[in-house]
């Protein structure tokens, strides 16, 4: 419980600064391009350091890594808040601090699956994952508006709140007594060999390999379609607030889906839950019949409702099926696939919307969703996925 509360508060702090960063850069530079540079600097470490973070989580004490990451993030946010209050903040300082925060967050995320596995029984991992998805959806809904309000009161205030959230997360980690890893033998292999072992473990298990590819590629569809909602909404005359409301509805359905997840997992077999999200993406083809942004948004809501249920099984099974000594490396392989694919969705959507029609753009994403859904339906490893009752932690 302490871990979950600390995580939720630190996530709220992170989301408040996700809107405060661009607002701050626009206030001091009046340059949207420079605001984009800061966003890039904040997200770049996940692509650069996910694999090293996984190696570190499998070699060193995970609790200490998470505490160190929280301390670094608290110091970075506190330093930024102080320079803002002193009216000495510069653009490049914001870039460097955003990069430092992103790097520490990558280390934290590399150790986090092991912490979750340490405090949650294997059979309860899907439910715990669904609960976390719900919390993240709530944070995504609440964090940016809170950040905007706080920034309106004082430019430094969102960063002060983020500093306090990391401090609380640090205290919650220090208060826990459960070890975040099993007893380990000394590592005698080279870094390359240990990293290759993580890749080999994921690739040699058909279920893990298929899920990494299927749901990694699905991360191309979701960001691309949400980006398309924004662009098409503006093209069809919606205001910024109206477009934001459409995106918020998607987040709201994610939250509802997290509450429905236990019922879905009870009513449907594992295979059906795994396929649920993949087939719902095909619904965006409704836009081809009625090319209206409200229709497009409505077609995405079943996916938002399905994502928490599918993710709970995918993430929960993956953590339970991976030996503790390999968990950081195996998770870093999965996250690297996702990180490399996620930016391609908006990139492709933007290029298609600029070069062709909105209908043609959505047709590409509908076709991609259909290919993934058919692949998942025909996949033997998805068809033979173990039941929840048979889920046991790997040693």
VENSULWO-V118606 format. One record per helix or strand. SS is the DSSP state (H for helix, E for strand). FROM is the first residue (numbers start at 1). LEN is the number of residues. Records with the same first field share a line. If there is no record, write none. Layout:
SS->FROM-LEN + FROM-LEN
This chain:
H->2-28 + 32-28 + 62-24 + 91-29 + 122-32 + 157-19 + 191-14 + 206-30 + 240-28 + 270-20 + 293-29 + 324-32 + 358-21 + 380-4 + 388-3
